[in-house]
Amino acid sequence: MRPSVSNVDQEELPGLNLLAPNLISLDVSNNRIEPFGLPKDYPKQLAYCDMANNRITHVGIADNAKLKDAGKLEFLLQLNLRSNKLKSFQPVNQLLPEDIHDTITALEQSPKSPDGHTGVKTGVTATDQERKLRISCLWFPKLTNLDLSCNLDLTLIGNEISFMSRLNCLELENCTLLSELPPALWQLDQLRILTINGTLVHQHLTSLLGVQEPELSQPKKKPFEKAESKTDFSGLHTKAILSYLKTVSNKSVSVLIDPTCQSKYPGRGSSAN
C-alpha cells in the first residue's frame, strides 16, 4: 500500500528525507503544495511519487542559476505532476550552455588543456563527454514515466529531458500554452508514449502533417496506469511526432505554433514550414 498524505490540505512537504528515509512510494496528491523543493528533500530510495493536483509552479532551475548540493533521486521511476500550476520543468542542477559540445571538441584539439597538460586522445568522443556531463546534472536520471498533463501555464520543458534515456511515457495533453517541444526529444529511443493533444504543438503538427482528427475522446485513466497504445488519441502517433522532431533538428528550427515567436531553446529558429 502506498503511503498517502493526499486530501489533507497540506501546503508543503514535511522533511520526508528525515521522517521516512526509506520510503519508496509517496502520494501527496490533492493538496496545496507550492514548492517542489530539491531532490535532497525527498527519501533517497523514492521510486514512485504522485503530486497531482497541487500548486507547484516550477521544478528545477527557473533561470540560469546553478544549484549547489541539490542532490538527485537516483531511483525515481514515475512522477505524476498532473494538474498543477507548472510554468517550467527543468530538473537539473545546472543549465549547461548549448555550445558545450563545441567547447569540449575545442579543448580536445587544443595543444594544452587549462591545467597545462597536453591534450591526449582518449577514444571518448566529445558527444560522449557531453552526454555524460548532461546526465550528471539530471535530478531524475532513471525516470520512466512523467505526467505533466493539464498544467495550463506550462510553456517550457527543458531540453535536458532528452537525456533521460529510460523515459518511456511523457504525457503533456491539455497543457494549453505549450507551443514548443524540446528539440532533442527524438533521441529518446525508449519513448513509446507521447501525448500532446490539447496543446498548441498539437494544433500545429496536426495541420502541418495533415492528420485527420478522429472522433474519439481520451479515456480517463488512473495515475501511472500503463497505456496500451502509442497514439495520443488525436491521430498523431508518437513515432510520427518524434520523426518530425528529428527532421527539424537537422534544420536548426523548433516546433512553434507561431513562426513569429522566439524559441525558448537557445540556438533554435522559428517553426518549420
C-alpha atoms as an extended CHARMM CRD file, in Angstrom:
* protein
*
       273  EXT
         1         1  MET       CA              0.0000000000        0.0000000000        0.0000000000  PROA      1               0.0000000000
         2         2  ARG       CA              1.3240000000        3.4100000000       -0.9760000000  PROA      2               0.0000000000
         3         3  PRO       CA              1.8470000000        5.8910000000        1.9040000000  PROA      3               0.0000000000
         4         4  SER       CA             -0.6330000000        8.7000000000        1.2770000000  PROA      4               0.0000000000
         5         5  VAL       CA             -0.9330000000       12.2680000000        2.5210000000  PROA      5               0.0000000000
         6         6  SER       CA             -3.4850000000       13.1770000000       -0.1230000000  PROA      6               0.0000000000
         7         7  ASN       CA             -6.5110000000       15.3800000000        0.5140000000  PROA      7               0.0000000000
         8         8  VAL       CA             -5.2140000000       16.7670000000        3.8130000000  PROA      8               0.0000000000
         9         9  ASP       CA             -4.7860000000       20.3830000000        2.6630000000  PROA      9               0.0000000000
        10        10  GLN       CA             -1.0070000000       20.2130000000        3.0000000000  PROA      10              0.0000000000
        11        11  GLU       CA              0.8520000000       23.3370000000        1.7890000000  PROA      11              0.0000000000
        12        12  GLU       CA              4.3890000000       21.9670000000        1.8660000000  PROA      12              0.0000000000
        13        13  LEU       CA              6.0980000000       18.6560000000        2.3150000000  PROA      13              0.0000000000
        14        14  PRO       CA              7.4860000000       17.7630000000        5.7190000000  PROA      14              0.0000000000
        15        15  GLY       CA             11.1120000000       16.6660000000        5.9040000000  PROA      15              0.0000000000
        16        16  LEU       CA             10.4510000000       13.2500000000        4.4250000000  PROA      16              0.0000000000
        17        17  ASN       CA             14.1430000000       12.6080000000        3.9060000000  PROA      17              0.0000000000
        18        18  LEU       CA             14.4320000000       12.5820000000        7.7080000000  PROA      18              0.0000000000
        19        19  LEU       CA             10.9810000000       11.3480000000        8.7390000000  PROA      19              0.0000000000
        20        20  ALA       CA             10.7960000000        8.4760000000        6.2540000000  PROA      20              0.0000000000
        21        21  PRO       CA             14.2640000000        7.9590000000        4.7500000000  PROA      21              0.0000000000
        22        22  ASN       CA             13.4160000000        4.5060000000        3.3460000000  PROA      22              0.0000000000
        23        23  LEU       CA             10.1400000000        5.4970000000        1.6830000000  PROA      23              0.0000000000
        24        24  ILE       CA              9.7500000000        4.0450000000       -1.8130000000  PROA      24              0.0000000000
        25        25  SER       CA              6.2760000000        5.2260000000       -2.8350000000  PROA      25              0.0000000000
        26        26  LEU       CA              4.5930000000        8.5290000000       -1.9770000000  PROA      26              0.0000000000
        27        27  ASP       CA              1.1450000000       10.0080000000       -2.6690000000  PROA      27              0.0000000000
        28        28  VAL       CA              0.6940000000       13.6900000000       -1.7570000000  PROA      28              0.0000000000
        29        29  SER       CA             -1.8770000000       14.4640000000       -4.4330000000  PROA      29              0.0000000000
        30        30  ASN       CA             -4.8150000000       16.8430000000       -3.9450000000  PROA      30              0.0000000000
        31        31  ASN       CA             -3.1580000000       19.2450000000       -1.5370000000  PROA      31              0.0000000000
        32        32  ARG       CA             -1.9660000000       22.8510000000       -1.7870000000  PROA      32              0.0000000000
        33        33  ILE       CA              1.7520000000       22.1800000000       -2.0840000000  PROA      33              0.0000000000
        34        34  GLU       CA              3.5490000000       25.0380000000       -3.8460000000  PROA      34              0.0000000000
        35        35  PRO       CA              7.3080000000       24.4270000000       -3.6860000000  PROA      35              0.0000000000
        36        36  PHE       CA              8.5860000000       21.2290000000       -5.2490000000  PROA      36              0.0000000000
        37        37  GLY       CA             11.8340000000       21.6790000000       -3.3840000000  PROA      37              0.0000000000
        38        38  LEU       CA             15.0540000000       19.8370000000       -4.1560000000  PROA      38              0.0000000000
        39        39  PRO       CA             15.7440000000       16.1230000000       -4.6210000000  PROA      39              0.0000000000
        40        40  LYS       CA             17.6350000000       16.0600000000       -1.3340000000  PROA      40              0.0000000000
        41        41  ASP       CA             14.3540000000       16.9320000000        0.4360000000  PROA      41              0.0000000000
        42        42  TYR       CA             12.9130000000       13.5480000000       -0.5530000000  PROA      42              0.0000000000
        43        43  PRO       CA             13.7560000000        9.9990000000        0.5630000000  PROA      43              0.0000000000
        44        44  LYS       CA             16.7160000000        8.7250000000       -1.4490000000  PROA      44              0.0000000000
        45        45  GLN       CA             15.0040000000        5.4190000000       -2.2940000000  PROA      45              0.0000000000
        46        46  LEU       CA             11.8390000000        7.0540000000       -3.6610000000  PROA      46              0.0000000000
        47        47  ALA       CA             10.6520000000        5.3050000000       -6.8290000000  PROA      47              0.0000000000
        48        48  TYR       CA              7.0180000000        6.4230000000       -7.2180000000  PROA      48              0.0000000000
        49        49  CYS       CA              5.7830000000        9.9380000000       -6.4920000000  PROA      49              0.0000000000
        50        50  ASP       CA              2.2460000000       11.2410000000       -7.0660000000  PROA      50              0.0000000000
        51        51  MET       CA              1.9650000000       15.0270000000       -6.6480000000  PROA      51              0.0000000000
        52        52  ALA       CA             -1.0500000000       15.5990000000       -8.8830000000  PROA      52              0.0000000000
        53        53  ASN       CA             -3.4980000000       18.4210000000       -8.1680000000  PROA      53              0.0000000000
        54        54  ASN       CA             -1.2670000000       20.7370000000       -6.1850000000  PROA      54              0.0000000000
        55        55  ARG       CA              0.0400000000       24.2800000000       -6.7940000000  PROA      55              0.0000000000
        56        56  ILE       CA              3.6130000000       23.6080000000       -7.8800000000  PROA      56              0.0000000000
        57        57  THR       CA              4.8550000000       26.2760000000      -10.3130000000  PROA      57              0.0000000000
        58        58  HSD       CA              8.4280000000       25.2150000000      -11.0870000000  PROA      58              0.0000000000
        59        59  VAL       CA             10.5230000000       22.0640000000      -10.9700000000  PROA      59              0.0000000000
        60        60  GLY       CA             14.2500000000       22.6020000000      -11.1980000000  PROA      60              0.0000000000
        61        61  ILE       CA             16.0090000000       25.7400000000      -12.3410000000  PROA      61              0.0000000000
        62        62  ALA       CA             13.8420000000       28.7030000000      -13.2770000000  PROA      62              0.0000000000
        63        63  ASP       CA             16.7580000000       30.7600000000      -14.6330000000  PROA      63              0.0000000000
        64        64  ASN       CA             20.4630000000       30.3420000000      -15.3710000000  PROA      64              0.0000000000
        65        65  ALA       CA             21.3740000000       29.8410000000      -11.7300000000  PROA      65              0.0000000000
        66        66  LYS       CA             23.4480000000       26.9090000000      -10.5510000000  PROA      66              0.0000000000
        67        67  LEU       CA             22.0970000000       24.8440000000       -7.6920000000  PROA      67              0.0000000000
        68        68  LYS       CA             24.6580000000       23.5050000000       -5.2590000000  PROA      68              0.0000000000
        69        69  ASP       CA             24.0650000000       20.2900000000       -3.3360000000  PROA      69              0.0000000000
        70        70  ALA       CA             20.5580000000       19.8480000000       -4.7600000000  PROA      70              0.0000000000
        71        71  GLY       CA             21.0160000000       16.0960000000       -4.8140000000  PROA      71              0.0000000000
        72        72  LYS       CA             19.2180000000       13.7080000000       -7.1560000000  PROA      72              0.0000000000
        73        73  LEU       CA             16.6250000000       10.9600000000       -6.9410000000  PROA      73              0.0000000000
        74        74  GLU       CA             18.5790000000        8.0850000000       -8.4440000000  PROA      74              0.0000000000
        75        75  PHE       CA             15.7520000000        5.5470000000       -8.1810000000  PROA      75              0.0000000000
        76        76  LEU       CA             12.7100000000        7.6420000000       -9.1320000000  PROA      76              0.0000000000
        77        77  LEU       CA             10.8120000000        5.8650000000      -11.9100000000  PROA      77              0.0000000000
        78        78  GLN       CA              7.4020000000        7.5180000000      -12.0020000000  PROA      78              0.0000000000
        79        79  LEU       CA              6.4870000000       11.1420000000      -11.3160000000  PROA      79              0.0000000000
        80        80  ASN       CA              2.9410000000       12.4920000000      -11.5730000000  PROA      80              0.0000000000
        81        81  LEU       CA              2.6430000000       16.3020000000      -11.6630000000  PROA      81              0.0000000000
        82        82  ARG       CA             -0.6970000000       16.4040000000      -13.4400000000  PROA      82              0.0000000000
        83        83  SER       CA             -2.9460000000       19.4410000000      -12.8110000000  PROA      83              0.0000000000
        84        84  ASN       CA             -0.5160000000       21.6990000000      -11.0120000000  PROA      84              0.0000000000
        85        85  LYS       CA              0.3980000000       25.2830000000      -11.9140000000  PROA      85              0.0000000000
        86        86  LEU       CA              3.6800000000       24.4500000000      -13.6060000000  PROA      86              0.0000000000
        87        87  LYS       CA              5.3010000000       27.1010000000      -15.7630000000  PROA      87              0.0000000000
        88        88  SER       CA              8.6130000000       25.3570000000      -16.3230000000  PROA      88              0.0000000000
        89        89  PHE       CA             10.1050000000       21.8980000000      -15.9010000000  PROA      89              0.0000000000
        90        90  GLN       CA             13.9220000000       21.8710000000      -15.8880000000  PROA      90              0.0000000000
        91        91  PRO       CA             15.0080000000       19.2250000000      -13.3480000000  PROA      91              0.0000000000
        92        92  VAL       CA             18.7570000000       19.8200000000      -13.3950000000  PROA      92              0.0000000000
        93        93  ASN       CA             21.3830000000       21.2310000000      -11.0540000000  PROA      93              0.0000000000
        94        94  GLN       CA             22.9000000000       23.3900000000      -13.7570000000  PROA      94              0.0000000000
        95        95  LEU       CA             21.9170000000       24.6280000000      -17.2010000000  PROA      95              0.0000000000
        96        96  LEU       CA             24.8290000000       23.8250000000      -19.4760000000  PROA      96              0.0000000000
        97        97  PRO       CA             25.4790000000       26.1100000000      -22.4620000000  PROA      97              0.0000000000
        98        98  GLU       CA             24.1590000000       24.8780000000      -25.7950000000  PROA      98              0.0000000000
        99        99  ASP       CA             27.6490000000       25.1340000000      -27.2910000000  PROA      99              0.0000000000
       100       100  ILE       CA             29.1610000000       22.8120000000      -24.6740000000  PROA      100             0.0000000000
       101       101  HSD       CA             29.8320000000       20.2200000000      -27.4070000000  PROA      101             0.0000000000
       102       102  ASP       CA             31.9360000000       22.7160000000      -29.3830000000  PROA      102             0.0000000000
       103       103  THR       CA             33.7730000000       23.7080000000      -26.2080000000  PROA      103             0.0000000000
       104       104  ILE       CA             34.6750000000       20.1000000000      -25.4180000000  PROA      104             0.0000000000
       105       105  THR       CA             35.7870000000       19.4980000000      -29.0030000000  PROA      105             0.0000000000
       106       106  ALA       CA             37.9840000000       22.5930000000      -28.9920000000  PROA      106             0.0000000000
       107       107  LEU       CA             39.5090000000       21.5460000000      -25.6730000000  PROA      107             0.0000000000
       108       108  GLU       CA             40.3580000000       18.0940000000      -27.0360000000  PROA      108             0.0000000000
       109       109  GLN       CA             42.0210000000       19.5750000000      -30.0890000000  PROA      109             0.0000000000
       110       110  SER       CA             43.9970000000       22.2130000000      -28.2190000000  PROA      110             0.0000000000
       111       111  PRO       CA             47.7370000000       21.5940000000      -27.5980000000  PROA      111             0.0000000000
       112       112  LYS       CA             47.2510000000       22.0720000000      -23.8840000000  PROA      112             0.0000000000
       113       113  SER       CA             44.3190000000       21.8260000000      -21.5500000000  PROA      113             0.0000000000
       114       114  PRO       CA             43.5900000000       24.5830000000      -18.9860000000  PROA      114             0.0000000000
       115       115  ASP       CA             45.6740000000       22.7660000000      -16.3370000000  PROA      115             0.0000000000
       116       116  GLY       CA             48.7110000000       22.7990000000      -18.5990000000  PROA      116             0.0000000000
       117       117  HSD       CA             48.6390000000       19.1690000000      -19.7130000000  PROA      117             0.0000000000
       118       118  THR       CA             48.9370000000       18.2830000000      -23.3510000000  PROA      118             0.0000000000
       119       119  GLY       CA             45.6990000000       17.0110000000      -24.8320000000  PROA      119             0.0000000000
       120       120  VAL       CA             45.6250000000       13.2210000000      -25.2150000000  PROA      120             0.0000000000
       121       121  LYS       CA             43.2330000000       11.2200000000      -27.3500000000  PROA      121             0.0000000000
       122       122  THR       CA             41.2160000000        9.0110000000      -25.0240000000  PROA      122             0.0000000000
       123       123  GLY       CA             38.9000000000        7.3470000000      -27.5220000000  PROA      123             0.0000000000
       124       124  VAL       CA             35.9300000000        9.0880000000      -25.8580000000  PROA      124             0.0000000000
       125       125  THR       CA             34.1810000000       11.4360000000      -28.2680000000  PROA      125             0.0000000000
       126       126  ALA       CA             33.0290000000       14.9580000000      -27.4540000000  PROA      126             0.0000000000
       127       127  THR       CA             29.4590000000       13.7280000000      -27.8660000000  PROA      127             0.0000000000
       128       128  ASP       CA             30.0130000000       11.0200000000      -25.2350000000  PROA      128             0.0000000000
       129       129  GLN       CA             31.5690000000       13.5270000000      -22.8560000000  PROA      129             0.0000000000
       130       130  GLU       CA             28.7240000000       15.9720000000      -23.3710000000  PROA      130             0.0000000000
       131       131  ARG       CA             26.1200000000       13.2800000000      -22.7100000000  PROA      131             0.0000000000
       132       132  LYS       CA             27.9050000000       12.1510000000      -19.5530000000  PROA      132             0.0000000000
       133       133  LEU       CA             28.0990000000       15.7440000000      -18.3190000000  PROA      133             0.0000000000
       134       134  ARG       CA             24.4370000000       16.4600000000      -19.0120000000  PROA      134             0.0000000000
       135       135  ILE       CA             23.2910000000       13.2120000000      -17.3820000000  PROA      135             0.0000000000
       136       136  SER       CA             25.3150000000       14.0530000000      -14.2820000000  PROA      136             0.0000000000
       137       137  CYS       CA             23.1870000000       17.1970000000      -13.8660000000  PROA      137             0.0000000000
       138       138  LEU       CA             19.8200000000       15.3940000000      -14.0240000000  PROA      138             0.0000000000
       139       139  TRP       CA             17.6150000000       15.1910000000      -10.9420000000  PROA      139             0.0000000000
       140       140  PHE       CA             15.7820000000       12.0680000000      -12.1390000000  PROA      140             0.0000000000
       141       141  PRO       CA             18.2230000000       10.1030000000      -14.3440000000  PROA      141             0.0000000000
       142       142  LYS       CA             16.2060000000        6.8480000000      -14.3470000000  PROA      142             0.0000000000
       143       143  LEU       CA             12.7010000000        8.2710000000      -14.7930000000  PROA      143             0.0000000000
       144       144  THR       CA             10.4490000000        6.1230000000      -16.9930000000  PROA      144             0.0000000000
       145       145  ASN       CA              7.0120000000        7.7620000000      -16.6370000000  PROA      145             0.0000000000
       146       146  LEU       CA              6.3730000000       11.5010000000      -16.4440000000  PROA      146             0.0000000000
       147       147  ASP       CA              2.9090000000       13.0790000000      -16.3410000000  PROA      147             0.0000000000
       148       148  LEU       CA              2.8550000000       16.8670000000      -16.8350000000  PROA      148             0.0000000000
       149       149  SER       CA             -0.6260000000       16.9730000000      -18.3360000000  PROA      149             0.0000000000
       150       150  CYS       CA             -3.2230000000       19.6450000000      -17.5440000000  PROA      150             0.0000000000
       151       151  ASN       CA             -0.6680000000       22.2480000000      -16.4700000000  PROA      151             0.0000000000
       152       152  LEU       CA             -2.3420000000       25.1910000000      -18.1570000000  PROA      152             0.0000000000
       153       153  ASP       CA              0.5820000000       27.5970000000      -17.6610000000  PROA      153             0.0000000000
       154       154  LEU       CA              3.3710000000       25.2740000000      -18.7990000000  PROA      154             0.0000000000
       155       155  THR       CA              5.4540000000       26.8910000000      -21.5420000000  PROA      155             0.0000000000
       156       156  LEU       CA              8.9280000000       25.4420000000      -21.0460000000  PROA      156             0.0000000000
       157       157  ILE       CA             10.1930000000       21.8780000000      -20.8030000000  PROA      157             0.0000000000
       158       158  GLY       CA             13.9670000000       21.8650000000      -20.5680000000  PROA      158             0.0000000000
       159       159  ASN       CA             15.8340000000       20.1290000000      -23.3620000000  PROA      159             0.0000000000
       160       160  GLU       CA             17.6530000000       18.2660000000      -20.5860000000  PROA      160             0.0000000000
       161       161  ILE       CA             14.6770000000       15.9030000000      -20.5060000000  PROA      161             0.0000000000
       162       162  SER       CA             16.0880000000       14.4770000000      -23.7440000000  PROA      162             0.0000000000
       163       163  PHE       CA             18.8940000000       12.8940000000      -21.7130000000  PROA      163             0.0000000000
       164       164  MET       CA             16.5100000000       10.8760000000      -19.5200000000  PROA      164             0.0000000000
       165       165  SER       CA             17.3590000000        7.8250000000      -21.5960000000  PROA      165             0.0000000000
       166       166  ARG       CA             14.8810000000        5.4880000000      -19.8650000000  PROA      166             0.0000000000
       167       167  LEU       CA             11.8360000000        7.7110000000      -20.3600000000  PROA      167             0.0000000000
       168       168  ASN       CA              9.0540000000        5.5570000000      -21.7780000000  PROA      168             0.0000000000
       169       169  CYS       CA              5.9430000000        7.6940000000      -21.2940000000  PROA      169             0.0000000000
       170       170  LEU       CA              5.6090000000       11.5020000000      -21.4380000000  PROA      170             0.0000000000
       171       171  GLU       CA              2.1390000000       12.9800000000      -21.0210000000  PROA      171             0.0000000000
       172       172  LEU       CA              1.5950000000       16.6130000000      -21.9940000000  PROA      172             0.0000000000
       173       173  GLU       CA             -2.0500000000       16.6840000000      -23.0180000000  PROA      173             0.0000000000
       174       174  ASN       CA             -4.0640000000       19.8050000000      -22.2020000000  PROA      174             0.0000000000
       175       175  CYS       CA             -1.0040000000       21.9430000000      -21.4800000000  PROA      175             0.0000000000
       176       176  THR       CA             -2.7980000000       24.6300000000      -23.4400000000  PROA      176             0.0000000000
       177       177  LEU       CA              0.0590000000       27.1570000000      -23.6600000000  PROA      177             0.0000000000
       178       178  LEU       CA              2.7410000000       24.6730000000      -24.6770000000  PROA      178             0.0000000000
       179       179  SER       CA              3.8720000000       25.7790000000      -28.1410000000  PROA      179             0.0000000000
       180       180  GLU       CA              7.2300000000       24.0500000000      -28.3500000000  PROA      180             0.0000000000
       181       181  LEU       CA              8.7840000000       20.6630000000      -27.6400000000  PROA      181             0.0000000000
       182       182  PRO       CA             12.3970000000       20.0390000000      -26.6100000000  PROA      182             0.0000000000
       183       183  PRO       CA             14.2610000000       19.8060000000      -29.9400000000  PROA      183             0.0000000000
       184       184  ALA       CA             16.2910000000       16.7210000000      -28.9510000000  PROA      184             0.0000000000
       185       185  LEU       CA             13.2960000000       14.7310000000      -27.7040000000  PROA      185             0.0000000000
       186       186  TRP       CA             13.5520000000       12.4480000000      -30.7360000000  PROA      186             0.0000000000
       187       187  GLN       CA             16.7750000000       10.9990000000      -29.3070000000  PROA      187             0.0000000000
       188       188  LEU       CA             14.8310000000        9.1470000000      -26.5960000000  PROA      188             0.0000000000
       189       189  ASP       CA             14.7750000000        5.6940000000      -28.1660000000  PROA      189             0.0000000000
       190       190  GLN       CA             12.7900000000        4.2210000000      -25.2420000000  PROA      190             0.0000000000
       191       191  LEU       CA              9.9480000000        6.7510000000      -25.5780000000  PROA      191             0.0000000000
       192       192  ARG       CA              6.8390000000        4.8680000000      -26.6510000000  PROA      192             0.0000000000
       193       193  ILE       CA              4.0290000000        7.1280000000      -25.4740000000  PROA      193             0.0000000000
       194       194  LEU       CA              3.9400000000       10.8880000000      -26.0790000000  PROA      194             0.0000000000
       195       195  THR       CA              0.6090000000       12.6670000000      -25.6830000000  PROA      195             0.0000000000
       196       196  ILE       CA              0.2900000000       16.2880000000      -26.8330000000  PROA      196             0.0000000000
       197       197  ASN       CA             -3.4130000000       16.6890000000      -27.6160000000  PROA      197             0.0000000000
       198       198  GLY       CA             -4.8510000000       19.9270000000      -26.2790000000  PROA      198             0.0000000000
       199       199  THR       CA             -1.5720000000       21.8220000000      -26.8000000000  PROA      199             0.0000000000
       200       200  LEU       CA             -0.5460000000       24.4370000000      -29.3580000000  PROA      200             0.0000000000
       201       201  VAL       CA              2.0970000000       21.9950000000      -30.5770000000  PROA      201             0.0000000000
       202       202  HSD       CA             -0.6330000000       19.5040000000      -31.3680000000  PROA      202             0.0000000000
       203       203  GLN       CA             -2.5920000000       22.0820000000      -33.3730000000  PROA      203             0.0000000000
       204       204  HSD       CA              0.5000000000       22.9640000000      -35.3610000000  PROA      204             0.0000000000
       205       205  LEU       CA              1.5760000000       19.3930000000      -36.1020000000  PROA      205             0.0000000000
       206       206  THR       CA             -1.9340000000       18.2060000000      -36.9500000000  PROA      206             0.0000000000
       207       207  SER       CA             -2.1660000000       20.9240000000      -39.5740000000  PROA      207             0.0000000000
       208       208  LEU       CA              1.4100000000       20.5350000000      -40.7910000000  PROA      208             0.0000000000
       209       209  LEU       CA              1.3110000000       16.7540000000      -41.1430000000  PROA      209             0.0000000000
       210       210  GLY       CA             -2.2290000000       16.6720000000      -42.5000000000  PROA      210             0.0000000000
       211       211  VAL       CA             -3.5590000000       14.4200000000      -39.7510000000  PROA      211             0.0000000000
       212       212  GLN       CA             -7.3080000000       13.8680000000      -39.5480000000  PROA      212             0.0000000000
       213       213  GLU       CA             -8.9180000000       14.2980000000      -36.1400000000  PROA      213             0.0000000000
       214       214  PRO       CA            -10.6640000000       11.0250000000      -35.1380000000  PROA      214             0.0000000000
       215       215  GLU       CA            -13.9710000000       11.1840000000      -33.3680000000  PROA      215             0.0000000000
       216       216  LEU       CA            -12.9480000000        9.7080000000      -30.0640000000  PROA      216             0.0000000000
       217       217  SER       CA            -12.0200000000       11.0930000000      -26.7040000000  PROA      217             0.0000000000
       218       218  GLN       CA             -9.1550000000       10.0340000000      -24.4980000000  PROA      218             0.0000000000
       219       219  PRO       CA            -10.3610000000        7.6450000000      -21.7810000000  PROA      219             0.0000000000
       220       220  LYS       CA             -9.7310000000        8.5570000000      -18.1920000000  PROA      220             0.0000000000
       221       221  LYS       CA             -7.0020000000        6.5870000000      -16.5360000000  PROA      221             0.0000000000
       222       222  LYS       CA             -5.5270000000        6.3230000000      -13.1160000000  PROA      222             0.0000000000
       223       223  PRO       CA             -2.1070000000        7.8310000000      -12.3450000000  PROA      223             0.0000000000
       224       224  PHE       CA              0.6970000000        5.6870000000      -13.7610000000  PROA      224             0.0000000000
       225       225  GLU       CA             -1.7630000000        3.3360000000      -15.4720000000  PROA      225             0.0000000000
       226       226  LYS       CA              0.0500000000        1.6540000000      -18.3250000000  PROA      226             0.0000000000
       227       227  ALA       CA             -1.1230000000        2.8620000000      -21.7050000000  PROA      227             0.0000000000
       228       228  GLU       CA             -1.7080000000        0.2580000000      -24.3740000000  PROA      228             0.0000000000
       229       229  SER       CA             -1.4620000000        2.4750000000      -27.4250000000  PROA      229             0.0000000000
       230       230  LYS       CA              1.3070000000        4.5310000000      -28.9430000000  PROA      230             0.0000000000
       231       231  THR       CA             -1.1220000000        7.1990000000      -30.0840000000  PROA      231             0.0000000000
       232       232  ASP       CA             -2.1360000000       10.3390000000      -28.2280000000  PROA      232             0.0000000000
       233       233  PHE       CA             -5.7660000000        9.6780000000      -29.2320000000  PROA      233             0.0000000000
       234       234  SER       CA             -5.6430000000       12.6250000000      -31.6120000000  PROA      234             0.0000000000
       235       235  GLY       CA             -4.4200000000       10.8470000000      -34.7180000000  PROA      235             0.0000000000
       236       236  LEU       CA             -0.7940000000       11.7650000000      -34.0790000000  PROA      236             0.0000000000
       237       237  HSD       CA              1.3550000000        8.7720000000      -33.2410000000  PROA      237             0.0000000000
       238       238  THR       CA              4.4440000000        9.0500000000      -31.0690000000  PROA      238             0.0000000000
       239       239  LYS       CA              6.6370000000        7.7900000000      -33.8950000000  PROA      239             0.0000000000
       240       240  ALA       CA              5.3310000000       10.4780000000      -36.2680000000  PROA      240             0.0000000000
       241       241  ILE       CA              5.9550000000       13.2340000000      -33.7270000000  PROA      241             0.0000000000
       242       242  LEU       CA              9.4930000000       12.0830000000      -32.9800000000  PROA      242             0.0000000000
       243       243  SER       CA             10.2720000000       11.6440000000      -36.6770000000  PROA      243             0.0000000000
       244       244  TYR       CA              9.2140000000       15.2190000000      -37.3210000000  PROA      244             0.0000000000
       245       245  LEU       CA             11.3490000000       16.4690000000      -34.4350000000  PROA      245             0.0000000000
       246       246  LYS       CA             14.3230000000       14.6210000000      -35.8880000000  PROA      246             0.0000000000
       247       247  THR       CA             13.7010000000       16.2280000000      -39.2660000000  PROA      247             0.0000000000
       248       248  VAL       CA             13.5380000000       19.7830000000      -37.9630000000  PROA      248             0.0000000000
       249       249  SER       CA             16.5370000000       19.2030000000      -35.6950000000  PROA      249             0.0000000000
       250       250  ASN       CA             18.6750000000       18.9700000000      -38.8120000000  PROA      250             0.0000000000
       251       251  LYS       CA             17.4220000000       22.3920000000      -39.8810000000  PROA      251             0.0000000000
       252       252  SER       CA             18.0790000000       24.1350000000      -36.5390000000  PROA      252             0.0000000000
       253       253  VAL       CA             14.4300000000       25.0410000000      -36.1640000000  PROA      253             0.0000000000
       254       254  SER       CA             11.9060000000       24.2810000000      -33.4620000000  PROA      254             0.0000000000
       255       255  VAL       CA              8.2920000000       23.2260000000      -33.2750000000  PROA      255             0.0000000000
       256       256  LEU       CA              6.4980000000       26.5160000000      -32.7540000000  PROA      256             0.0000000000
       257       257  ILE       CA              2.8460000000       27.2020000000      -33.4060000000  PROA      257             0.0000000000
       258       258  ASP       CA              3.5820000000       30.8570000000      -34.1750000000  PROA      258             0.0000000000
       259       259  PRO       CA              6.5110000000       31.4070000000      -36.5740000000  PROA      259             0.0000000000
       260       260  THR       CA              6.9240000000       34.9660000000      -35.2660000000  PROA      260             0.0000000000
       261       261  CYS       CA              7.6450000000       33.7370000000      -31.7350000000  PROA      261             0.0000000000
       262       262  GLN       CA             11.1370000000       33.4590000000      -30.3270000000  PROA      262             0.0000000000
       263       263  SER       CA             12.1430000000       29.9370000000      -29.3930000000  PROA      263             0.0000000000
       264       264  LYS       CA             12.8000000000       29.2310000000      -25.7200000000  PROA      264             0.0000000000
       265       265  TYR       CA             15.6210000000       26.9020000000      -26.7060000000  PROA      265             0.0000000000
       266       266  PRO       CA             18.9520000000       28.6340000000      -27.4430000000  PROA      266             0.0000000000
       267       267  GLY       CA             20.1350000000       28.1770000000      -30.9840000000  PROA      267             0.0000000000
       268       268  ARG       CA             16.6970000000       27.3170000000      -32.3610000000  PROA      268             0.0000000000
       269       269  GLY       CA             14.9220000000       29.3150000000      -35.0150000000  PROA      269             0.0000000000
       270       270  SER       CA             11.2420000000       29.6910000000      -35.7750000000  PROA      270             0.0000000000
       271       271  SER       CA              8.9030000000       26.9010000000      -36.7830000000  PROA      271             0.0000000000
       272       272  ALA       CA              9.4150000000       24.8280000000      -39.8630000000  PROA      272             0.0000000000
       273       273  ASN       CA              7.0950000000       25.3620000000      -42.7430000000  PROA      273             0.0000000000
